[in-house]
Amino acid sequence: MTFKALAIDLDGTLLIGEDLSQENKNAVRAAHDAGLEIIIATARWRQMAERIAAEIGIQKPIIACSGAQVYLPDTQQDIFNHRIPHEVLSEIYAVCNDQRCIATISLDKDIVIKLDGEPAAGILPSDLTWVPQLDVTSHPQARIAAIQGSKIVNFIKTEIYPKYQDKINLYDSIGPSGKIVITITAKEASKGEALLVCCEHLGIDPLSVVAYGDAENDIEMFKVSGASVAMGQAEQFIKDAATTVTASNEEHGVAQSIMKLIETGQP
């Protein structure tokens, strides 16, 4: 099958830390110029994904919040939208308020971050708002909660997730700093399901998509794509779920794979 689109994760895949390398930018742009649709598929909030898309020069559907949202930049509309259940969110907020952690919560238009102590002015990105406490009245309808801190992560995995595993997804991800971050979404949220929605919107067969990723939440996207590429630094079970493996993100593995795809028709 001729490939018609690329679905590309950000952290640990297209990005090195917080940065888009010139090599990856040029390769994605070359793929776009060659007629391939480019879909960003990230656990991050859609505003951050939009900035990367603008840097590349594309305006296609964005899979954000680990598959909880599919956003159309051109019409500023959601075509896929799932939220963490209220009772789960309430428990997550309570433990975040009680323990030391970094918790980033993606809401409708706002992204709030709970840290222990207010950060100095200019430290946070402009689309992040610091809050001293989280509560379901002020911060309802969360699409994704990304939480970092070894003690709180262990507590959520052992005490909260077992009670609600039929209602939520919980994945380990690698944040820009290289540390483990757990991401929590509604059970219906999935990069795989979100990719299917993107393909329907674009009028393409999911089997004509090449998916790129490095984390557990990318596997569902691998399952519905015609080809999948794991990053060189990914854990072995993620590589095993992909149809091929490229170099690490620090070696611009996405660019290497894309240029091979353009030249040979295979990633």
C-alpha positions as a Python dict, from the first residue, in 0.01 Angstrom:
ca = {
    (1, 'M'): (0, 0, 0),
    (2, 'T'): (112, 354, -73),
    (3, 'F'): (148, 552, 247),
    (4, 'K'): (-50, 874, 264),
    (5, 'A'): (3, 1005, 617),
    (6, 'L'): (241, 1014, 912),
    (7, 'A'): (119, 1015, 1274),
    (8, 'I'): (407, 1140, 1489),
    (9, 'D'): (442, 1153, 1867),
    (10, 'L'): (629, 1450, 2016),
    (11, 'D'): (815, 1380, 2342),
    (12, 'G'): (1093, 1131, 2286),
    (13, 'T'): (1006, 1103, 1918),
    (14, 'L'): (995, 1421, 1713),
    (15, 'L'): (1139, 1636, 1993),
    (16, 'I'): (1469, 1632, 2176),
    (17, 'G'): (1372, 1760, 2519),
    (18, 'E'): (1146, 2054, 2437),
    (19, 'D'): (1307, 2128, 2102),
    (20, 'L'): (1231, 2041, 1741),
    (21, 'S'): (1560, 1972, 1566),
    (22, 'Q'): (1626, 2123, 1227),
    (23, 'E'): (1680, 1772, 1086),
    (24, 'N'): (1337, 1653, 1198),
    (25, 'K'): (1171, 1977, 1095),
    (26, 'N'): (1318, 1956, 745),
    (27, 'A'): (1222, 1590, 706),
    (28, 'V'): (862, 1639, 818),
    (29, 'R'): (833, 1939, 590),
    (30, 'A'): (974, 1731, 301),
    (31, 'A'): (714, 1462, 371),
    (32, 'H'): (440, 1725, 370),
    (33, 'D'): (568, 1871, 42),
    (34, 'A'): (571, 1519, -103),
    (35, 'G'): (196, 1495, -37),
    (36, 'L'): (187, 1311, 295),
    (37, 'E'): (-62, 1424, 558),
    (38, 'I'): (108, 1503, 891),
    (39, 'I'): (-77, 1424, 1214),
    (40, 'I'): (81, 1519, 1545),
    (41, 'A'): (-13, 1265, 1813),
    (42, 'T'): (98, 1363, 2161),
    (43, 'A'): (22, 1324, 2530),
    (44, 'R'): (75, 1699, 2562),
    (45, 'W'): (-193, 1965, 2544),
    (46, 'R'): (-308, 2075, 2199),
    (47, 'Q'): (-176, 2433, 2235),
    (48, 'M'): (177, 2298, 2261),
    (49, 'A'): (117, 2068, 1962),
    (50, 'E'): (-16, 2365, 1765),
    (51, 'R'): (310, 2554, 1826),
    (52, 'I'): (512, 2265, 1688),
    (53, 'A'): (276, 2233, 1389),
    (54, 'A'): (311, 2605, 1319),
    (55, 'E'): (690, 2577, 1340),
    (56, 'I'): (679, 2305, 1075),
    (57, 'G'): (418, 2490, 871),
    (58, 'I'): (127, 2244, 884),
    (59, 'Q'): (-235, 2273, 989),
    (60, 'K'): (-382, 1924, 1011),
    (61, 'P'): (-577, 1734, 1280),
    (62, 'I'): (-395, 1713, 1613),
    (63, 'I'): (-423, 1417, 1848),
    (64, 'A'): (-365, 1565, 2193),
    (65, 'C'): (-385, 1457, 2557),
    (66, 'S'): (-281, 1098, 2481),
    (67, 'G'): (-576, 1045, 2252),
    (68, 'A'): (-842, 1218, 2463),
    (69, 'Q'): (-880, 1495, 2203),
    (70, 'V'): (-869, 1535, 1828),
    (71, 'Y'): (-856, 1904, 1742),
    (72, 'L'): (-894, 2070, 1403),
    (73, 'P'): (-674, 2383, 1397),
    (74, 'D'): (-837, 2527, 1084),
    (75, 'T'): (-1189, 2531, 1233),
    (76, 'Q'): (-1087, 2532, 1602),
    (77, 'Q'): (-1316, 2238, 1673),
    (78, 'D'): (-1288, 1906, 1854),
    (79, 'I'): (-1403, 1594, 1670),
    (80, 'F'): (-1301, 1356, 1952),
    (81, 'N'): (-1325, 1458, 2317),
    (82, 'H'): (-1313, 1248, 2635),
    (83, 'R'): (-1276, 1356, 2999),
    (84, 'I'): (-1156, 1186, 3317),
    (85, 'P'): (-1460, 1078, 3526),
    (86, 'H'): (-1545, 1318, 3808),
    (87, 'E'): (-1500, 1069, 4092),
    (88, 'V'): (-1155, 968, 3969),
    (89, 'L'): (-1049, 1328, 3919),
    (90, 'S'): (-1159, 1412, 4273),
    (91, 'E'): (-934, 1141, 4421),
    (92, 'I'): (-640, 1235, 4200),
    (93, 'Y'): (-669, 1600, 4301),
    (94, 'A'): (-687, 1509, 4671),
    (95, 'V'): (-365, 1307, 4661),
    (96, 'C'): (-191, 1573, 4448),
    (97, 'N'): (-282, 1835, 4706),
    (98, 'D'): (-160, 1610, 4989),
    (99, 'Q'): (175, 1498, 4844),
    (100, 'R'): (473, 1658, 4673),
    (101, 'C'): (437, 1631, 4297),
    (102, 'I'): (428, 1804, 3964),
    (103, 'A'): (77, 1768, 3823),
    (104, 'T'): (-23, 1913, 3488),
    (105, 'I'): (-394, 1912, 3411),
    (106, 'S'): (-533, 1986, 3065),
    (107, 'L'): (-880, 2140, 3078),
    (108, 'D'): (-1080, 2307, 2799),
    (109, 'K'): (-868, 2610, 2713),
    (110, 'D'): (-653, 2623, 3024),
    (111, 'I'): (-364, 2405, 3136),
    (112, 'V'): (-290, 2426, 3506),
    (113, 'I'): (15, 2300, 3691),
    (114, 'K'): (31, 2221, 4060),
    (115, 'L'): (378, 2263, 4206),
    (116, 'D'): (501, 2291, 4563),
    (117, 'G'): (568, 2662, 4569),
    (118, 'E'): (498, 2929, 4311),
    (119, 'P'): (761, 2935, 4035),
    (120, 'A'): (945, 3256, 3954),
    (121, 'A'): (798, 3478, 3684),
    (122, 'G'): (886, 3367, 3332),
    (123, 'I'): (978, 3010, 3427),
    (124, 'L'): (661, 2846, 3298),
    (125, 'P'): (546, 2846, 2934),
    (126, 'S'): (283, 3110, 2865),
    (127, 'D'): (2, 2855, 2830),
    (128, 'L'): (62, 2703, 3175),
    (129, 'T'): (-96, 2853, 3487),
    (130, 'W'): (39, 2769, 3834),
    (131, 'V'): (-213, 2678, 4103),
    (132, 'P'): (-141, 2603, 4471),
    (133, 'Q'): (-428, 2350, 4493),
    (134, 'L'): (-648, 2149, 4258),
    (135, 'D'): (-1022, 2108, 4298),
    (136, 'V'): (-1300, 1975, 4078),
    (137, 'T'): (-1501, 2297, 4100),
    (138, 'S'): (-1228, 2524, 3966),
    (139, 'H'): (-1061, 2260, 3745),
    (140, 'P'): (-1334, 2029, 3613),
    (141, 'Q'): (-1357, 1833, 3289),
    (142, 'A'): (-990, 1736, 3265),
    (143, 'R'): (-882, 1555, 2950),
    (144, 'I'): (-551, 1432, 3092),
    (145, 'A'): (-357, 1444, 3417),
    (146, 'A'): (21, 1411, 3386),
    (147, 'I'): (183, 1349, 3725),
    (148, 'Q'): (546, 1323, 3829),
    (149, 'G'): (695, 1221, 4165),
    (150, 'S'): (799, 871, 4270),
    (151, 'K'): (593, 851, 4590),
    (152, 'I'): (270, 984, 4441),
    (153, 'V'): (309, 779, 4124),
    (154, 'N'): (340, 462, 4332),
    (155, 'F'): (35, 558, 4539),
    (156, 'I'): (-181, 624, 4234),
    (157, 'K'): (-72, 298, 4071),
    (158, 'T'): (-138, 86, 4381),
    (159, 'E'): (-430, 260, 4550),
    (160, 'I'): (-631, 455, 4292),
    (161, 'Y'): (-583, 282, 3958),
    (162, 'P'): (-696, -66, 4077),
    (163, 'K'): (-1031, 83, 4183),
    (164, 'Y'): (-1092, 261, 3854),
    (165, 'Q'): (-909, 57, 3589),
    (166, 'D'): (-1238, 1, 3406),
    (167, 'K'): (-1281, 381, 3379),
    (168, 'I'): (-932, 516, 3314),
    (169, 'N'): (-609, 451, 3128),
    (170, 'L'): (-279, 491, 3309),
    (171, 'Y'): (47, 492, 3114),
    (172, 'D'): (410, 554, 3194),
    (173, 'S'): (565, 816, 2970),
    (174, 'I'): (908, 976, 2955),
    (175, 'G'): (889, 1350, 3005),
    (176, 'P'): (1118, 1608, 2842),
    (177, 'S'): (1350, 1584, 3144),
    (178, 'G'): (1385, 1208, 3094),
    (179, 'K'): (1191, 1126, 3413),
    (180, 'I'): (888, 897, 3436),
    (181, 'V'): (553, 1077, 3413),
    (182, 'I'): (225, 890, 3447),
    (183, 'T'): (-60, 1003, 3226),
    (184, 'I'): (-423, 941, 3321),
    (185, 'T'): (-712, 969, 3076),
    (186, 'A'): (-1067, 838, 3040),
    (187, 'K'): (-1088, 475, 2928),
    (188, 'E'): (-1231, 584, 2592),
    (189, 'A'): (-924, 797, 2520),
    (190, 'S'): (-674, 623, 2294),
    (191, 'K'): (-423, 734, 2034),
    (192, 'G'): (-548, 444, 1824),
    (193, 'E'): (-914, 547, 1832),
    (194, 'A'): (-814, 910, 1784),
    (195, 'L'): (-609, 816, 1479),
    (196, 'L'): (-908, 636, 1329),
    (197, 'V'): (-1112, 954, 1375),
    (198, 'C'): (-838, 1157, 1204),
    (199, 'C'): (-829, 915, 911),
    (200, 'E'): (-1205, 931, 868),
    (201, 'H'): (-1188, 1311, 871),
    (202, 'L'): (-909, 1312, 612),
    (203, 'G'): (-1072, 1041, 401),
    (204, 'I'): (-778, 801, 415),
    (205, 'D'): (-735, 436, 508),
    (206, 'P'): (-563, 387, 849),
    (207, 'L'): (-348, 122, 681),
    (208, 'S'): (-197, 401, 471),
    (209, 'V'): (-55, 566, 787),
    (210, 'V'): (295, 530, 930),
    (211, 'A'): (290, 587, 1309),
    (212, 'Y'): (595, 699, 1508),
    (213, 'G'): (634, 670, 1885),
    (214, 'D'): (843, 575, 2184),
    (215, 'A'): (600, 506, 2468),
    (216, 'E'): (333, 263, 2581),
    (217, 'N'): (46, 490, 2479),
    (218, 'D'): (174, 481, 2119),
    (219, 'I'): (111, 107, 2087),
    (220, 'E'): (-263, 152, 2023),
    (221, 'M'): (-169, 382, 1735),
    (222, 'F'): (73, 119, 1605),
    (223, 'K'): (-208, -140, 1605),
    (224, 'V'): (-431, 50, 1362),
    (225, 'S'): (-158, 182, 1129),
    (226, 'G'): (-22, 15, 820),
    (227, 'A'): (334, 58, 948),
    (228, 'S'): (479, 168, 1279),
    (229, 'V'): (820, 295, 1380),
    (230, 'A'): (956, 274, 1735),
    (231, 'M'): (1235, 502, 1845),
    (232, 'G'): (1577, 355, 1918),
    (233, 'Q'): (1568, 445, 2287),
    (234, 'A'): (1221, 293, 2345),
    (235, 'E'): (1177, -4, 2576),
    (236, 'Q'): (1190, -345, 2410),
    (237, 'F'): (817, -418, 2441),
    (238, 'I'): (743, -100, 2246),
    (239, 'K'): (994, -195, 1976),
    (240, 'D'): (833, -540, 1962),
    (241, 'A'): (493, -379, 1896),
    (242, 'A'): (626, -180, 1597),
    (243, 'T'): (692, -302, 1245),
    (244, 'T'): (1037, -140, 1244),
    (245, 'V'): (1278, 53, 1465),
    (246, 'T'): (1468, 372, 1383),
    (247, 'A'): (1748, 557, 1559),
    (248, 'S'): (1686, 740, 1886),
    (249, 'N'): (1526, 1083, 1901),
    (250, 'E'): (1865, 1236, 1988),
    (251, 'E'): (1996, 1087, 1662),
    (252, 'H'): (1700, 1237, 1467),
    (253, 'G'): (1548, 892, 1410),
    (254, 'V'): (1224, 1036, 1272),
    (255, 'A'): (1415, 1226, 1005),
    (256, 'Q'): (1614, 915, 911),
    (257, 'S'): (1296, 709, 874),
    (258, 'I'): (1107, 977, 679),
    (259, 'M'): (1387, 1027, 430),
    (260, 'K'): (1402, 650, 378),
    (261, 'L'): (1024, 648, 325),
    (262, 'I'): (1046, 926, 66),
    (263, 'E'): (1329, 748, -118),
    (264, 'T'): (1209, 387, -100),
    (265, 'G'): (840, 393, -11),
    (266, 'Q'): (907, 212, 319),
    (267, 'P'): (997, 366, 658),
}
